């Protein structure tokens, strides 16, 4: 597996690490503060890469895009009073437009609110990837120029699901970005994005979402089911594990979404297990730490290599059974 060249600080050589640069200059690296100063100072770049788990990176991306379109930002944020803010505001009570990567049963992208210069892309409802058709449609829209005369922004949420062809098409757009345009890629981790895109993007790191509730009345029913299985892995036979993995058969888009949830819950479950052992004065088993790294590799296989979701679930569960047994 190829890895990006690393500088002395461990970041990809040639990449723009915005958090690191601003943090060294101002003594802090809070993502919200970094983005606020970017708007206030007019230091807006053509490409950003927001990374982190949970909903926060996507929420910040939309807020940042709205601030860039705002006619009179207040402390680096959308003023919520101007015409641009009125158009970019999204109604929580209205169901969002459902996208289709092929453009047959719905649009390939939508707008934030009804602002014509703020574009939003995610996987189609039945798609396993963000498609090259979606990227090309956004390219064509951006090249038409700003309707409002200001900055144009395109958000790609779940950018780890861009297929290789789509990432290469996006790279060509980054190499010659239209004037007054910013792209924001939102991904759970930077390694899912090809190095040539990362090197052209300002990196904004958000803290990992550790707020997921695994147990108790506040836990999601599906999460409780997964945790119950993980808690009892030590006593499960191979046949029982494989039977559970069969629940991830079927349409790949749905199965891949389910396995992604399985990976996320398993990673948090394993993290909490190791943390509990350390608190008790125990030394975490090396196998448990290796299992955590294996989870991340399985995530890459699922997303980047289009691995069969059921087989990924089988490998994950059997690996955890052996690591925690």
Secondary structure as GFF3:
##gff-version 3
##sequence-region A 1 325
A	DSSP	alpha_helix	18	26	.	.	.	ID=ss1
A	DSSP	alpha_helix	31	41	.	.	.	ID=ss2
A	DSSP	beta_strand	47	51	.	.	.	ID=ss3
A	DSSP	alpha_helix	56	69	.	.	.	ID=ss4
A	DSSP	alpha_helix	83	88	.	.	.	ID=ss5
A	DSSP	beta_strand	110	111	.	.	.	ID=ss6
A	DSSP	beta_strand	118	121	.	.	.	ID=ss7
A	DSSP	alpha_helix	132	142	.	.	.	ID=ss8
A	DSSP	beta_strand	152	157	.	.	.	ID=ss9
A	DSSP	three_ten_helix	159	161	.	.	.	ID=ss10
A	DSSP	alpha_helix	164	175	.	.	.	ID=ss11
A	DSSP	beta_strand	181	187	.	.	.	ID=ss12
A	DSSP	three_ten_helix	190	192	.	.	.	ID=ss13
A	DSSP	alpha_helix	195	198	.	.	.	ID=ss14
A	DSSP	beta_strand	202	205	.	.	.	ID=ss15
A	DSSP	alpha_helix	221	231	.	.	.	ID=ss16
A	DSSP	three_ten_helix	233	235	.	.	.	ID=ss17
A	DSSP	alpha_helix	238	245	.	.	.	ID=ss18
A	DSSP	three_ten_helix	246	248	.	.	.	ID=ss19
A	DSSP	alpha_helix	252	279	.	.	.	ID=ss20
A	DSSP	alpha_helix	286	304	.	.	.	ID=ss21
A	DSSP	alpha_helix	309	324	.	.	.	ID=ss22
###
